[in-house]
Amino acid sequence: MTLYYTEASSEPESDREREDREALREQLESVQVRLEQLERTLSAVANETAGIRIAGPCTRCERSLLIVRDNSFTCPTCQYRRSL
């Protein structure tokens, strides 16, 4: 993911603002890495314990990842279901 920064004013950026922005960028990168780790772990645990696979986001509600089981996709949030 690429972040784009636009300044709201034409005033020069202070050292403090630059440091704050860099700290936020580092936090975001850390959260992104952690999220990827959690998604891979969840997928592996679901597959090993219940034979379930985790797919991409639900196209209907976009609030959960789809669960693949018994040749169908199911959303645990909105209960959307689609056969493979």
C-alpha positions as CSV (number, residue, x, y, z in Angstrom):
1,M,0.0,0.0,0.0
2,T,1.3,3.4,-0.9
3,L,0.6,6.4,1.3
4,Y,0.3,9.8,-0.2
5,Y,0.8,12.9,1.9
6,T,-0.6,16.3,1.0
7,E,0.0,19.4,3.1
8,A,-3.0,21.5,4.1
9,S,-1.0,24.7,4.1
10,S,1.9,26.1,2.2
11,E,3.9,26.8,5.4
12,P,7.1,24.8,5.8
13,E,6.8,21.6,7.8
14,S,8.3,21.7,11.3
15,D,10.7,19.1,12.6
16,R,8.0,18.0,15.1
17,E,5.4,17.5,12.3
18,R,8.0,15.6,10.2
19,E,8.8,13.3,13.2
20,D,5.1,12.8,14.0
21,R,4.5,11.8,10.4
22,E,7.4,9.4,10.3
23,A,6.3,7.8,13.6
24,L,2.8,7.3,12.2
25,R,4.2,5.8,9.0
26,E,6.3,3.4,11.1
27,Q,3.2,2.5,13.2
28,L,1.2,1.8,10.1
29,E,3.8,-0.4,8.6
30,S,4.0,-2.3,11.8
31,V,0.3,-2.8,12.0
32,Q,0.2,-4.0,8.3
33,V,2.9,-6.6,9.0
34,R,1.1,-7.8,12.1
35,L,-2.2,-8.0,10.3
36,E,-0.6,-10.1,7.6
37,Q,0.9,-12.4,10.2
38,L,-2.5,-12.8,11.9
39,E,-4.3,-13.6,8.7
40,R,-1.8,-16.3,7.8
41,T,-2.0,-17.8,11.3
42,L,-5.8,-17.7,11.3
43,S,-5.9,-19.4,7.9
44,A,-3.5,-22.2,9.0
45,V,-5.3,-22.8,12.3
46,A,-8.7,-23.0,10.6
47,N,-7.4,-25.3,7.9
48,E,-5.6,-27.6,10.4
49,T,-8.4,-27.8,13.0
50,A,-11.6,-27.8,11.0
51,G,-10.6,-28.2,7.3
52,I,-11.8,-24.7,6.7
53,R,-10.0,-22.2,4.4
54,I,-10.1,-18.5,4.6
55,A,-10.8,-16.5,1.4
56,G,-10.9,-12.8,0.5
57,P,-13.3,-10.2,1.9
58,C,-17.0,-10.6,1.6
59,T,-18.2,-8.7,-1.5
60,R,-21.6,-8.0,0.1
61,C,-20.6,-6.4,3.5
62,E,-16.8,-6.2,3.3
63,R,-16.6,-6.6,7.1
64,S,-15.3,-10.2,7.2
65,L,-13.2,-12.6,5.3
66,L,-15.1,-15.4,3.7
67,I,-14.9,-19.0,5.1
68,V,-14.7,-21.8,2.5
69,R,-16.2,-25.0,3.6
70,D,-18.2,-27.8,1.9
71,N,-17.7,-26.2,-1.5
72,S,-19.2,-22.9,-0.6
73,F,-18.2,-19.5,0.6
74,T,-19.9,-18.1,3.7
75,C,-19.6,-14.7,5.4
76,P,-19.7,-15.0,9.2
77,T,-20.9,-11.4,9.5
78,C,-23.8,-11.0,7.0
79,Q,-24.4,-14.8,6.4
80,Y,-23.9,-14.3,2.6
81,R,-23.4,-17.7,1.0
82,R,-22.2,-18.7,-2.5
83,S,-21.5,-22.1,-3.9
84,L,-18.1,-22.8,-5.6
